[in-house]
């Protein structure tokens, strides 16, 4: 348990991207595109796409093709996963890739992640520091 934030650096992100890209590359399949949600998933999707040589990134789609990899920044409560899997062509083939996974959670078998969080404190990514700072002032 922790009430402290976990501030991540770009070095942390690049390390997690390398780990996650290696895991995705070891799968017995390839992906023609990446799907993501706006905000938290945009930057990780671009970094993973670069690492895998994927050119197409789709954002906030209502329907996700079975040959598309889903990328987000963190697996936390599972809400995004549960919302997105229903949009996927074939849920048995769904791959949900995140840079970080909340430690201590039960992970679905469809999840690939780069690293686990240190604890249950809020994770502050380099791209959401301004938004997080504003939220703390409210």
Phi and psi restraints in degrees (value plus and minus 20) as a CYANA .aco file:
   2 UNK   PHI    -176.2  -136.2
   2 UNK   PSI     122.1   162.1
   3 UNK   PHI    -122.1   -82.1
   3 UNK   PSI     -20.5    19.5
   4 UNK   PHI    -105.4   -65.4
   4 UNK   PSI     126.4   166.4
   5 UNK   PHI     -96.8   -56.8
   5 UNK   PSI     131.9   171.9
   6 UNK   PHI    -129.2   -89.2
   6 UNK   PSI      81.2   121.2
   7 UNK   PHI    -104.3   -64.3
   7 UNK   PSI     105.0   145.0
   8 UNK   PHI    -120.3   -80.3
   8 UNK   PSI     123.3   163.3
   9 UNK   PHI    -116.7   -76.7
   9 UNK   PSI     150.9   190.9
  10 UNK   PHI     -85.3   -45.3
  10 UNK   PSI     -52.0   -12.0
  11 UNK   PHI     -82.3   -42.3
  11 UNK   PSI     -61.1   -21.1
  12 UNK   PHI     -80.3   -40.3
  12 UNK   PSI     -62.8   -22.8
  13 UNK   PHI     -85.1   -45.1
  13 UNK   PSI     -67.0   -27.0
  14 UNK   PHI     -82.0   -42.0
  14 UNK   PSI     -58.1   -18.1
  15 UNK   PHI     -84.1   -44.1
  15 UNK   PSI     -65.7   -25.7
  16 UNK   PHI     -85.1   -45.1
  16 UNK   PSI     -58.5   -18.5
  17 UNK   PHI     -82.1   -42.1
  17 UNK   PSI     -63.4   -23.4
  18 UNK   PHI     -81.1   -41.1
  18 UNK   PSI     -64.9   -24.9
  19 UNK   PHI     -83.2   -43.2
  19 UNK   PSI     -67.8   -27.8
  20 UNK   PHI     -86.3   -46.3
  20 UNK   PSI     -61.9   -21.9
  21 UNK   PHI     -81.1   -41.1
  21 UNK   PSI     -59.7   -19.7
  22 UNK   PHI     -83.9   -43.9
  22 UNK   PSI     -61.6   -21.6
  23 UNK   PHI     -83.6   -43.6
  23 UNK   PSI     -63.4   -23.4
  24 UNK   PHI     -85.6   -45.6
  24 UNK   PSI     -62.1   -22.1
  25 UNK   PHI     -84.0   -44.0
  25 UNK   PSI     -45.4    -5.4
  26 UNK   PHI    -102.3   -62.3
  26 UNK   PSI     -27.2    12.8
  27 UNK   PHI     -87.3   -47.3
  27 UNK   PSI     131.8   171.8
  28 UNK   PHI    -100.3   -60.3
  28 UNK   PSI       9.0    49.0
  29 UNK   PHI    -172.2  -132.2
  29 UNK   PSI     147.3   187.3
  30 UNK   PHI    -143.2  -103.2
  30 UNK   PSI     147.7   187.7
  31 UNK   PHI    -145.3  -105.3
  31 UNK   PSI     119.4   159.4
  32 UNK   PHI    -111.5   -71.5
  32 UNK   PSI     -35.3     4.7
  33 UNK   PHI    -176.1  -136.1
  33 UNK   PSI     151.7   191.7
  34 UNK   PHI    -142.7  -102.7
  34 UNK   PSI     118.6   158.6
  35 UNK   PHI    -132.7   -92.7
  35 UNK   PSI     130.0   170.0
  36 UNK   PHI    -176.5  -136.5
  36 UNK   PSI     154.0   194.0
  37 UNK   PHI    -126.1   -86.1
  37 UNK   PSI     130.6   170.6
  38 UNK   PHI     -85.7   -45.7
  38 UNK   PSI     144.8   184.8
  39 UNK   PHI      57.8    97.8
  39 UNK   PSI    -124.7   -84.7
  40 UNK   PHI     -81.6   -41.6
  40 UNK   PSI     -47.4    -7.4
  41 UNK   PHI    -109.2   -69.2
  41 UNK   PSI     -32.4     7.6
  42 UNK   PHI     -84.1   -44.1
  42 UNK   PSI     -73.6   -33.6
  43 UNK   PHI     -86.9   -46.9
  43 UNK   PSI     -67.9   -27.9
  44 UNK   PHI     -78.0   -38.0
  44 UNK   PSI     -57.6   -17.6
  45 UNK   PHI     -81.9   -41.9
  45 UNK   PSI     -63.1   -23.1
  46 UNK   PHI     -84.5   -44.5
  46 UNK   PSI     -63.0   -23.0
  47 UNK   PHI     -86.5   -46.5
  47 UNK   PSI     -62.4   -22.4
  48 UNK   PHI     -87.5   -47.5
  48 UNK   PSI     -61.1   -21.1
  49 UNK   PHI     -79.1   -39.1
  49 UNK   PSI     -63.8   -23.8
  50 UNK   PHI     -81.6   -41.6
  50 UNK   PSI     -63.7   -23.7
  51 UNK   PHI     -85.5   -45.5
  51 UNK   PSI     -50.6   -10.6
  52 UNK   PHI    -120.8   -80.8
  52 UNK   PSI     -25.9    14.1
  53 UNK   PHI      53.0    93.0
  53 UNK   PSI      10.2    50.2
  54 UNK   PHI    -116.2   -76.2
  54 UNK   PSI     109.6   149.6
  55 UNK   PHI    -115.9   -75.9
  55 UNK   PSI     -45.4    -5.4
  56 UNK   PHI    -119.0   -79.0
  56 UNK   PSI     105.9   145.9
  57 UNK   PHI    -146.7  -106.7
  57 UNK   PSI     104.4   144.4
  58 UNK   PHI    -130.4   -90.4
  58 UNK   PSI     118.2   158.2
  59 UNK   PHI    -138.6   -98.6
  59 UNK   PSI     112.0   152.0
  60 UNK   PHI      35.1    75.1
  60 UNK   PSI      24.6    64.6
  61 UNK   PHI    -101.8   -61.8
  61 UNK   PSI     127.1   167.1
  62 UNK   PHI    -101.5   -61.5
  62 UNK   PSI     -40.0     0.0
  63 UNK   PHI    -152.8  -112.8
  63 UNK   PSI     113.3   153.3
  64 UNK   PHI    -139.5   -99.5
  64 UNK   PSI     106.6   146.6
  65 UNK   PHI     -88.4   -48.4
  65 UNK   PSI     130.2   170.2
  66 UNK   PHI     -89.4   -49.4
  66 UNK   PSI     -33.9     6.1
  67 UNK   PHI    -121.9   -81.9
  67 UNK   PSI       0.3    40.3
  68 UNK   PHI    -129.5   -89.5
  68 UNK   PSI     118.3   158.3
  69 UNK   PHI    -109.7   -69.7
  69 UNK   PSI     115.4   155.4
  70 UNK   PHI    -117.3   -77.3
  70 UNK   PSI     110.5   150.5
  71 UNK   PHI    -145.6  -105.6
  71 UNK   PSI     116.5   156.5
  72 UNK   PHI    -161.6  -121.6
  72 UNK   PSI     152.9   192.9
  73 UNK   PHI    -100.0   -60.0
  73 UNK   PSI     -58.8   -18.8
  74 UNK   PHI    -169.4  -129.4
  74 UNK   PSI     123.3   163.3
  75 UNK   PHI    -118.1   -78.1
  75 UNK   PSI      96.1   136.1
  76 UNK   PHI    -142.3  -102.3
  76 UNK   PSI    -103.9   -63.9
  77 UNK   PHI    -105.4   -65.4
  77 UNK   PSI     -38.5     1.5
  78 UNK   PHI      72.2   112.2
  78 UNK   PSI     -23.2    16.8
  79 UNK   PHI     -81.2   -41.2
  79 UNK   PSI     -66.5   -26.5
  80 UNK   PHI     -83.6   -43.6
  80 UNK   PSI     -64.3   -24.3
  81 UNK   PHI     -75.8   -35.8
  81 UNK   PSI     -70.9   -30.9
  82 UNK   PHI     -83.6   -43.6
  82 UNK   PSI     -55.5   -15.5
  83 UNK   PHI     -89.6   -49.6
  83 UNK   PSI     -62.0   -22.0
  84 UNK   PHI     -97.6   -57.6
  84 UNK   PSI     -57.4   -17.4
  85 UNK   PHI     -79.2   -39.2
  85 UNK   PSI     -50.4   -10.4
  86 UNK   PHI     -90.9   -50.9
  86 UNK   PSI     -34.4     5.6
  87 UNK   PHI    -112.9   -72.9
  87 UNK   PSI     -22.3    17.7
  88 UNK   PHI    -111.1   -71.1
  88 UNK   PSI     119.7   159.7
  89 UNK   PHI     -72.7   -32.7
  89 UNK   PSI     -72.9   -32.9
  90 UNK   PHI    -151.9  -111.9
  90 UNK   PSI      77.9   117.9
  91 UNK   PHI     -79.8   -39.8
  91 UNK   PSI     -44.9    -4.9
  92 UNK   PHI     -89.9   -49.9
  92 UNK   PSI     -40.5    -0.5
  93 UNK   PHI    -121.5   -81.5
  93 UNK   PSI     -20.9    19.1
  94 UNK   PHI     -83.5   -43.5
  94 UNK   PSI     109.0   149.0
  95 UNK   PHI    -141.9  -101.9
  95 UNK   PSI     100.8   140.8
  96 UNK   PHI    -129.5   -89.5
  96 UNK   PSI      91.6   131.6
  97 UNK   PHI    -131.1   -91.1
  97 UNK   PSI     109.2   149.2
  98 UNK   PHI    -151.7  -111.7
  98 UNK   PSI     130.7   170.7
  99 UNK   PHI     -85.8   -45.8
  99 UNK   PSI     -59.7   -19.7
 100 UNK   PHI    -152.8  -112.8
 100 UNK   PSI     131.1   171.1
 101 UNK   PHI    -146.3  -106.3
 101 UNK   PSI     115.9   155.9
 102 UNK   PHI     -83.0   -43.0
 102 UNK   PSI     105.1   145.1
 103 UNK   PHI     -82.4   -42.4
 103 UNK   PSI     121.6   161.6
 104 UNK   PHI      67.1   107.1
 104 UNK   PSI     -19.9    20.1
 105 UNK   PHI    -111.8   -71.8
 105 UNK   PSI     139.7   179.7
 106 UNK   PHI    -106.5   -66.5
 106 UNK   PSI     100.7   140.7
 107 UNK   PHI    -115.8   -75.8
 107 UNK   PSI     117.5   157.5
 108 UNK   PHI     -88.4   -48.4
 108 UNK   PSI     133.8   173.8
 109 UNK   PHI     -85.3   -45.3
 109 UNK   PSI     -39.1     0.9
 110 UNK   PHI    -100.8   -60.8
 110 UNK   PSI     -22.2    17.8
 111 UNK   PHI    -112.2   -72.2
 111 UNK   PSI     112.4   152.4
 112 UNK   PHI    -140.0  -100.0
 112 UNK   PSI     116.4   156.4
 113 UNK   PHI    -158.7  -118.7
 113 UNK   PSI     135.6   175.6
 114 UNK   PHI     -96.1   -56.1
 114 UNK   PSI     -72.7   -32.7
 115 UNK   PHI    -167.8  -127.8
 115 UNK   PSI     143.8   183.8
 116 UNK   PHI    -114.7   -74.7
 116 UNK   PSI     134.3   174.3
 117 UNK   PHI     -89.5   -49.5
 117 UNK   PSI     140.2   180.2
 118 UNK   PHI     -87.4   -47.4
 118 UNK   PSI     -59.5   -19.5
 119 UNK   PHI    -177.3  -137.3
 119 UNK   PSI    -176.3  -136.3
 120 UNK   PHI    -118.6   -78.6
 120 UNK   PSI      -5.4    34.6
 121 UNK   PHI     -88.3   -48.3
 121 UNK   PSI     139.8   179.8
 122 UNK   PHI     -85.0   -45.0
 122 UNK   PSI     114.5   154.5
 123 UNK   PHI    -115.9   -75.9
 123 UNK   PSI     103.2   143.2
 124 UNK   PHI    -128.5   -88.5
 124 UNK   PSI      91.3   131.3
 125 UNK   PHI    -102.9   -62.9
 125 UNK   PSI     135.5   175.5
 126 UNK   PHI     -76.8   -36.8
 126 UNK   PSI     -52.0   -12.0
 127 UNK   PHI    -103.9   -63.9
 127 UNK   PSI     -25.6    14.4
 128 UNK   PHI    -142.3  -102.3
 128 UNK   PSI       1.0    41.0
 129 UNK   PHI     -84.2   -44.2
 129 UNK   PSI     -61.3   -21.3
 130 UNK   PHI     -85.3   -45.3
 130 UNK   PSI     -66.8   -26.8
 131 UNK   PHI     -79.6   -39.6
 131 UNK   PSI     -63.4   -23.4
 132 UNK   PHI     -85.2   -45.2
 132 UNK   PSI     -63.1   -23.1
 133 UNK   PHI     -80.8   -40.8
 133 UNK   PSI     -61.0   -21.0
 134 UNK   PHI     -83.4   -43.4
 134 UNK   PSI     -59.2   -19.2
 135 UNK   PHI     -87.2   -47.2
 135 UNK   PSI     -49.7    -9.7
 136 UNK   PHI     -93.5   -53.5
 136 UNK   PSI     -42.5    -2.5
 137 UNK   PHI    -102.1   -62.1
 137 UNK   PSI     -36.3     3.7
